[in-house]
């Protein structure tokens, strides 16, 4: 039974990879049964490099694994060696208030990523830019108007998913009105449920209506629903709010478990047990991929103690496999890169990229 549980546990983990080529560590993680690999910026330099890397990852795995990128547009991605189309960051795109332009950006993004063997993006970020002092979002948020964020986010999702690349939107239940970065410490949403329903949740409802493939849950404290756990480990928030109240049935990814907001407060065993019990499906081990082995061990211990129900493990595995079945692309050795960089953004996008940073009013 132990080997079977370890295999299932490995299939609920996505790891980060920071190199432009395969290495022994990633090979060992693939052998441990991980379900996905997130390429960091340093691995996302040139289209031909990315295409080779995705091919090597999938060939080495010998099964369906997704390759994801944390692509949000802007200079962070358009100036790292060239080749991909230059796309505006979220703030610039939101400033246009142009839903069809957002859909076009989604199409370009999806088409180019599909060409190099990428199966999913951790995005778009559909947090509402309600607090100009938020250090975590800056130019990553679309707008301060929840209705507009919902419309633009849905268009981005529909555009890229129509090209065969899954969208895993973030950061549920909303990272917009916080003053801490979850990479360092736990951000707090100090509001009641009614304010959450008016401001933070509409974009996520829009994403669900747009049939987003995935939902990334952030390490955010929302005491109105759960005083003991951040959203990423909270059954009232993931199962109660997201799955039951909002009706979301898709893939749920827990944000990087080595961020300070989580790693400083909870043991690996607690993260494994609470994460699976919450209704989530996959753990992200981005900045420290070796943590995947610790999570696998923790899940195995949790099942042996009876703290993790086998049926809950199987439900998470089933949703992960469903995403893979729909969006996994077998990367061939000779990709067609003709579509990459050809739709270099028209003048409107180039002009947006040159504009100074925007300040947004705080929503009271």
ZAKEFI-274979 format. One line per 4 residues: for each residue x, y, z of C-alpha. Coordinates in nm, 3 decimals, m for minus. Example, Ala and Ser with C-alpha at 12.3 -4.5 7.8 and 13.67 -1.06 7.14 Angstrom:
% ZAKEFI-274979
1.230 m0.450 0.780 ~ 1.367 m0.106 0.714
***
This chain:
% ZAKEFI-274979
0.000 0.000 0.000 ~ 0.290 0.235 0.079 ~ 0.418 0.240 m0.278 ~ 0.070 0.308 m0.412
0.021 0.600 m0.170 ~ 0.362 0.745 m0.259 ~ 0.276 0.727 m0.628 ~ m0.053 0.906 m0.568
0.112 1.165 m0.343 ~ 0.376 1.245 m0.605 ~ 0.099 1.306 m0.856 ~ m0.028 1.598 m0.646
0.289 1.809 m0.664 ~ 0.420 2.066 m0.910 ~ 0.785 2.170 m0.875 ~ 0.981 2.471 m0.993
1.274 2.448 m1.233 ~ 1.519 2.737 m1.278 ~ 1.750 2.604 m1.549 ~ 1.716 2.610 m1.927
1.805 2.239 m1.943 ~ 1.710 1.921 m1.759 ~ 1.920 1.825 m1.458 ~ 1.950 1.525 m1.225
1.732 1.682 m0.956 ~ 1.441 1.733 m1.193 ~ 1.487 1.380 m1.327 ~ 1.459 1.240 m0.972
1.146 1.444 m0.910 ~ 0.989 1.319 m1.233 ~ 1.073 0.966 m1.124 ~ 0.891 1.040 m0.796
0.572 1.093 m0.995 ~ 0.522 1.472 m0.984 ~ 0.238 1.601 m1.201 ~ 0.388 1.931 m1.319
0.693 2.153 m1.366 ~ 0.686 2.533 m1.334 ~ 0.958 2.701 m1.539 ~ 1.107 3.006 m1.370
1.208 3.325 m1.551 ~ 1.565 3.204 m1.598 ~ 1.438 2.897 m1.784 ~ 1.207 3.110 m1.997
1.462 3.285 m2.219 ~ 1.420 3.185 m2.585 ~ 1.143 2.996 m2.765 ~ 1.378 2.729 m2.902
1.527 2.669 m2.556 ~ 1.184 2.639 m2.399 ~ 1.066 2.401 m2.671 ~ 1.369 2.178 m2.618
1.325 2.182 m2.240 ~ 0.953 2.097 m2.249 ~ 1.028 1.812 m2.492 ~ 1.301 1.676 m2.264
1.082 1.699 m1.953 ~ 0.793 1.513 m2.113 ~ 1.015 1.253 m2.275 ~ 1.194 1.189 m1.944
0.864 1.160 m1.757 ~ 0.722 0.910 m2.005 ~ 0.367 1.007 m1.902 ~ 0.140 1.310 m1.888
0.294 1.596 m1.687 ~ 0.212 1.961 m1.739 ~ 0.472 2.230 m1.798 ~ 0.367 2.571 m1.667
0.504 2.925 m1.673 ~ 0.427 3.219 m1.448 ~ 0.365 3.454 m1.742 ~ 0.198 3.789 m1.666
0.327 4.001 m1.954 ~ 0.541 4.312 m1.926 ~ 0.917 4.359 m1.941 ~ 0.970 4.071 m1.698
0.902 3.836 m1.990 ~ 0.946 4.039 m2.310 ~ 1.307 4.145 m2.254 ~ 1.468 3.820 m2.138
1.644 3.731 m2.461 ~ 1.370 3.797 m2.714 ~ 1.171 3.578 m2.945 ~ 0.828 3.592 m2.782
0.582 3.867 m2.862 ~ 0.595 4.171 m2.641 ~ 0.281 4.180 m2.428 ~ 0.171 4.450 m2.183
0.167 4.392 m1.812 ~ m0.171 4.359 m1.644 ~ m0.186 4.722 m1.529 ~ m0.128 4.852 m1.881
m0.383 4.616 m2.028 ~ m0.637 4.713 m1.764 ~ m0.588 5.079 m1.838 ~ m0.724 5.028 m2.190
m1.051 4.887 m2.047 ~ m1.067 4.700 m2.378 ~ m1.210 4.349 m2.340 ~ m1.139 4.251 m2.701
m0.779 4.363 m2.668 ~ m0.750 4.140 m2.360 ~ m0.893 3.851 m2.559 ~ m0.637 3.915 m2.833
m0.355 3.917 m2.579 ~ m0.485 3.586 m2.446 ~ m0.484 3.438 m2.795 ~ m0.126 3.553 m2.864
m0.005 3.426 m2.527 ~ m0.174 3.088 m2.566 ~ m0.067 3.037 m2.926 ~ 0.299 3.107 m2.854
0.315 2.900 m2.536 ~ 0.139 2.609 m2.705 ~ 0.400 2.619 m2.981 ~ 0.685 2.565 m2.732
0.512 2.287 m2.540 ~ 0.381 2.482 m2.240 ~ 0.050 2.349 m2.108 ~ m0.054 2.600 m1.839
0.005 2.949 m1.706 ~ m0.019 3.054 m1.345 ~ m0.238 3.344 m1.442 ~ m0.397 3.571 m1.513
m0.383 3.748 m1.179 ~ m0.738 3.869 m1.122 ~ m0.688 4.038 m0.786 ~ m0.862 4.376 m0.767
m0.613 4.666 m0.737 ~ m0.795 4.817 m0.442 ~ m0.488 4.911 m0.237 ~ m0.210 5.119 m0.399
0.023 5.030 m0.110 ~ 0.010 4.656 m0.183 ~ 0.372 4.540 m0.235 ~ 0.279 4.207 m0.392
0.085 4.326 m0.697 ~ 0.219 4.660 m0.827 ~ 0.180 4.626 m1.208 ~ 0.036 4.273 m1.182
m0.327 4.377 m1.119 ~ m0.564 4.467 m1.401 ~ m0.778 4.739 m1.243 ~ m0.947 4.876 m0.931
m1.297 4.809 m1.066 ~ m1.409 4.452 m0.982 ~ m1.653 4.439 m1.274 ~ m1.386 4.541 m1.522
m1.134 4.297 m1.374 ~ m1.393 4.021 m1.414 ~ m1.454 4.108 m1.781 ~ m1.086 4.148 m1.873
m0.985 3.837 m1.680 ~ m1.253 3.626 m1.848 ~ m1.140 3.748 m2.191 ~ m0.777 3.660 m2.117
m0.881 3.314 m1.999 ~ m1.102 3.247 m2.299 ~ m0.835 3.370 m2.541 ~ m0.550 3.157 m2.413
m0.758 2.846 m2.339 ~ m0.900 2.853 m2.691 ~ m0.539 2.804 m2.802 ~ m0.502 2.497 m2.578
m0.319 2.646 m2.278 ~ m0.482 2.612 m1.937 ~ m0.529 2.923 m1.722 ~ m0.475 2.883 m1.348
m0.605 3.216 m1.214 ~ m0.479 3.371 m0.891 ~ m0.479 3.453 m0.599 ~ m0.808 3.325 m0.456
m0.989 3.467 m0.259 ~ m0.815 3.798 m0.350 ~ m0.475 3.950 m0.277 ~ m0.561 4.306 m0.376
m0.628 4.479 m0.045 ~ m0.332 4.351 0.158 ~ m0.017 4.528 0.275 ~ 0.213 4.227 0.315
0.372 4.000 0.057 ~ 0.301 3.631 0.119 ~ 0.657 3.549 0.012 ~ 0.761 3.699 0.346
0.470 3.689 0.588 ~ 0.098 3.618 0.601 ~ m0.118 3.891 0.439 ~ m0.452 3.965 0.604
m0.786 4.048 0.446 ~ m0.953 4.239 0.730 ~ m1.299 4.256 0.575 ~ m1.632 4.086 0.629
m1.792 3.843 0.387 ~ m2.019 4.108 0.231 ~ m1.720 4.321 0.125 ~ m1.548 4.009 m0.012
m1.856 3.936 m0.221 ~ m1.866 4.292 m0.356 ~ m1.499 4.347 m0.437 ~ m1.269 4.043 m0.425
m1.493 3.764 m0.553 ~ m1.655 3.897 m0.876 ~ m1.342 3.836 m1.089 ~ m1.323 3.477 m0.964
m1.691 3.425 m1.041 ~ m1.617 3.559 m1.390 ~ m1.325 3.319 m1.423 ~ m1.543 3.024 m1.322
m1.804 3.130 m1.578 ~ m1.525 3.146 m1.837 ~ m1.442 2.783 m1.745 ~ m1.094 2.850 m1.613
m0.899 2.525 m1.592 ~ m0.731 2.601 m1.261 ~ m0.746 2.818 m0.953 ~ m0.438 2.909 m0.747
m0.522 2.975 m0.382 ~ m0.302 3.225 m0.201 ~ m0.159 3.227 0.148 ~ m0.399 3.493 0.273
m0.569 3.514 0.611 ~ m0.943 3.578 0.593 ~ m1.059 3.552 0.952 ~ m1.425 3.610 0.865
m1.431 3.252 0.737 ~ m1.131 3.084 0.905 ~ m0.931 3.211 1.201 ~ m0.693 2.914 1.213
m0.567 2.870 0.858 ~ m0.475 3.080 0.556 ~ m0.697 3.035 0.253 ~ m0.451 2.787 0.101
m0.512 2.537 0.385 ~ m0.871 2.630 0.470 ~ m1.161 2.389 0.418 ~ m1.419 2.665 0.483
m1.260 2.876 0.208 ~ m1.164 2.616 m0.056 ~ m1.435 2.355 m0.008 ~ m1.701 2.575 0.150
m1.667 2.900 m0.044 ~ m1.493 2.807 m0.370 ~ m1.633 2.462 m0.437 ~ m1.976 2.468 m0.269
m2.089 2.831 m0.278 ~ m1.925 2.937 m0.606 ~ m1.967 2.595 m0.766 ~ m1.609 2.550 m0.888
m1.527 2.189 m0.976 ~ m1.187 2.229 m1.139 ~ m0.821 2.198 m1.044 ~ m0.705 2.384 m0.732
m0.336 2.460 m0.675 ~ m0.191 2.570 m0.341 ~ 0.063 2.852 m0.383 ~ 0.432 2.784 m0.314
0.453 2.605 0.020 ~ 0.797 2.753 0.093 ~ 0.672 3.111 0.102 ~ 0.722 3.268 0.442
0.348 3.301 0.497 ~ 0.322 2.922 0.520 ~ 0.667 2.783 0.602 ~ 0.710 2.997 0.915
0.379 2.890 1.067 ~ 0.310 2.527 0.977 ~ 0.494 2.194 0.968 ~ 0.506 1.985 0.652
0.270 1.733 0.810 ~ 0.017 2.006 0.889 ~ 0.043 2.149 0.538 ~ m0.008 1.807 0.380
m0.304 1.708 0.596 ~ m0.481 2.046 0.590 ~ m0.407 2.106 0.224 ~ m0.569 1.784 0.111
m0.857 1.813 0.358 ~ m0.927 2.168 0.236 ~ m1.039 2.051 m0.106 ~ m0.719 2.149 m0.292
m0.558 1.916 m0.545 ~ m0.193 2.009 m0.587 ~ 0.097 2.157 m0.388 ~ 0.338 2.399 m0.556
0.705 2.357 m0.456 ~ 0.854 2.634 m0.668 ~ 1.149 2.799 m0.497 ~ 1.264 2.476 m0.325
1.174 2.177 m0.544 ~ 1.323 1.931 m0.293 ~ 1.028 2.008 m0.067 ~ 0.829 1.774 m0.292
0.995 1.474 m0.128 ~ 0.901 1.608 0.217 ~ 0.539 1.655 0.111 ~ 0.525 1.302 m0.029
0.656 1.167 0.303 ~ 0.405 1.381 0.495 ~ 0.112 1.261 0.284 ~ 0.217 0.900 0.333
0.236 0.951 0.709 ~ m0.100 1.126 0.708 ~ m0.268 0.834 0.531 ~ m0.106 0.581 0.765
m0.230 0.775 1.071 ~ m0.577 0.809 0.924 ~ m0.552 1.189 0.906 ~ m0.579 1.186 0.526
m0.870 0.994 0.381 ~ m0.781 0.779 0.078 ~ m1.095 0.896 m0.102 ~ m0.989 1.260 m0.063
m0.649 1.173 m0.207 ~ m0.819 1.000 m0.498 ~ m1.049 1.298 m0.564 ~ m0.749 1.532 m0.588
m0.572 1.289 m0.817 ~ m0.881 1.260 m1.038 ~ m0.909 1.638 m1.086 ~ m0.538 1.667 m1.161
m0.563 1.391 m1.420 ~ m0.867 1.559 m1.574 ~ m0.667 1.879 m1.629 ~ m0.379 1.682 m1.779
m0.610 1.488 m2.008 ~ m0.754 1.809 m2.150 ~ m0.445 2.032 m2.177 ~ m0.137 1.809 m2.190
0.046 1.830 m2.522 ~ 0.304 1.571 m2.619 ~ 0.601 1.789 m2.713 ~ 0.755 1.671 m3.038
1.129 1.697 m3.109 ~ 1.076 1.944 m3.397 ~ 0.832 2.216 m3.288 ~ 0.689 2.465 m3.532
0.800 2.802 m3.397 ~ 0.672 3.005 m3.692 ~ 0.385 3.151 m3.486 ~ 0.614 3.270 m3.205
0.691 3.642 m3.210 ~ 0.515 3.700 m3.541 ~ 0.217 3.880 m3.394 ~ 0.443 4.133 m3.232
0.204 4.351 m3.061 ~ 0.060 4.635 m3.258 ~ 0.136 4.997 m3.176 ~ m0.122 5.022 m2.902
0.058 4.758 m2.696 ~ 0.401 4.908 m2.759 ~ 0.276 5.248 m2.647 ~ 0.124 5.098 m2.333
0.458 4.943 m2.236 ~ 0.624 5.288 m2.239 ~ 0.377 5.461 m2.011 ~ 0.475 5.552 m1.653
0.342 5.346 m1.358 ~ m0.013 5.414 m1.252 ~ m0.150 5.484 m0.907 ~ m0.493 5.354 m0.821
m0.735 5.485 m0.561 ~ m0.788 5.276 m0.250 ~ m1.135 5.125 m0.220 ~ m1.279 5.205 0.121
***
